[in-house]
Amino acid sequence: MNIARAQCAASSITPETRGDDFRRKGQIEQAIEAYLDGVAAPPSAALCLKLARCYEQMANYAEACRWALSIVDAGDDFTSWQAGWALFQRNAQKARRPAARSVKVALLGSYTTTQLGPMLCLAAGRLGIHIDLYESRYGQYQQDILDHKSGLYAFSPNIVVLAVHEGDLHLPEYSQRPEEEIRKEVSRWTGLWRMVTERSRARIVQHNFALPCEVPTGHLTTRLSGSRYMMTQAVNMRLGEAAANAVSLVDCERLSALIGKQRWCDPRYWNMSKQAVALEALPLLGRHTAAVIAADLGLSRKCLVLDLDNTLWGGVIAEDGLGGIKLGQGPDGEAFVAFQEYLLKLKRKGVILTVCSKNNHADAIQPFEKHPEMRLKLQDIALFVANWESKPDNIRAIAKTLQIGLEALVFVDDNPVEREIVRKFLPEVDVIPLPEDPSYYLRTLSDYLLLETSSLTAEDTERTDQYRARAQIMELEAAAGSIEDFYRSLRMQAIVVPFDASQLPRIAQLIGKTNQFNLTTRRHGMAQLEAFVRDDSYVHLALRLRDRYTDHGLVSVMIARKQGHVLDIDTWLMSCRVIGRTVETTMLEQVCRRAAQLGCTSLRGTYIPTQKNAMAADAYAKHGFERVGDNEGTEIWTYDLTTKGLIANTFVTPVDSWELADDAC
Amino acid sequence: MELHDRLEEVFRQVFDNEALTLTNEMTAPDIEGWDSVAHINLMFGIEQAFGVRFKGNELAEMKNIGELKQFLIGKGAG
């Protein structure tokens, strides 16, 4: 085997072409083995098809089905999906394979849906749903619904999918009375919904309307509430409001933007066969529609099982320590923070977060308790498992403790080996294949469709948040009368503390990078900073800022040295993302306090002008410092604490830890 | 792969028939399942596989396999 592989490598034959050769010779078992050698994660659609065909030839219909369905995970290629569906149908019959759920779906279209049907069925099959499909004749969705003797009602569907498109909206190109048109069109749809609900037990899944990419009135359109374009947006919004909990919506407007509107609809295929959604976009639409149906059937996943090292932060906590892990600084560090923030959003909509890590418990909880950039806190984690047992064993224990099925779990781990082990030993658990680059963790998770929710509570939470945000913005606009009112309305809090080891990389980064609000532009390195921390004559302050909307993280740094009764400011800088918020005053307020504690009677400041830091030129003057001298372009400023008193800032509240008011998050 | 083989591969996927072999004289009635829906799927499959774009009219006009090949060669897919 090894020799054979070495020969393959030498002659650059891939496992796939090797498999092709075996197949041509009729050696199917050897072909399967070769193909399986070539399976990457996720496997290519072509390979999935070949494997499915091989297993079909071997009369192993269950495996043939499995590989036909895995095409769904291998990209959105229409032709492969089409072939996969044909293979699946044929083999599923022979395999007599029980699906987790069987459901009767009526697909009612305003355009040709012949090709959408198979896409929907294949995507649903991947989610364990068998669809028994009814299709209305071309464009007959209204007739089917209105005629109580129609094939639709004879079919008695569980789900009615309204696959409709923008061109079908009864809206004029321009209206003097848009409100009236919108109301009429919305009530046409809600009327159809009511009729379906009265005449059947079906739940409705409605596609909303993808805005077209051709807009005759151009950018002016957005100022014309009477334009068809703007009325369509209003119809989408009103349909969402009217749907509430009774009707599910598939956001085709978002999907069309996701794939690109010029790809979503291809005029050639529309003109030839009335395909309002291009074949290219149908797998995407099929996947999302299937996911919404799965959520309606209660088949969504409920709980994420998260790895720690290189999943929630970069590096290995047990080896790199609190200051060494990547979190909050550098591109990767920022990516992990963004990923954590997204996880928090999922938690807020009701997804349960758990941790499963190969670590000592004491090491594993350290970042949660002590790292200032951690967004996830221990109380966000429903169950925290860190030990040296195998992951499948731990995951089983998690399901048991939380009293949920394995089929409610999703495993999130950067390590492909762990993912493969979980796939193999716990096939019920779904596994998210995280990409290598943490920058794309968030997007990979957001592309994962089985966390769709359709329950009332989840919708309520979201709606409440949206209304709250809207109210806050309105409040802010109303308060925008004076700048002071604006500052107050932000409800800023600051945590100002001496440097500690975990913050040093971020501090070094700020010192290395900050050019604008930087009084002396002295680029101290890590070694220098560590020396300051050890030296008692130095005062060093790191400031974190939070307002009612966001945690801005560590944004300002000051280093000062006690020289007799004078506290001399060596370094003072602030990130430009918080300029114009009075943060600089808070830093001076805090350094005044430290100075007083140390028995200093005055502050001394230095401003070294550069080509970039003009913004900070008046920082001292503004706060009552007096300019006492110049030295080769360097300005020296002083502030007498005994006569002028301590500097104070009423707009930012200094706190020891974040104080969360009801509306602060 | 030769143009002929690549084209045959697309036909095999679209018509779910691995035994399908193409000849230049073949037209739609010669291939089982080549109806108007399959035609659309086929044209799309060819576009994707060869990285070409048919004009709106060309989509409907394909008469036989030989003609289709000439078209693809004309589009620079040869």
Interface residues (C-beta under 8 A of the other chain):
Chain A: L49 R53 D77 F78 T79 S80 Q82 A83 A86 L87 T114 Q115 P267 R268 Y269 N271 M272 S273 Q275 L279 E280
Chain B: V10 Q13 V14 D16 E18 S36 V37 I40 N41 F44 G45 Q48 A49 F54 K55 G56 L59 A60
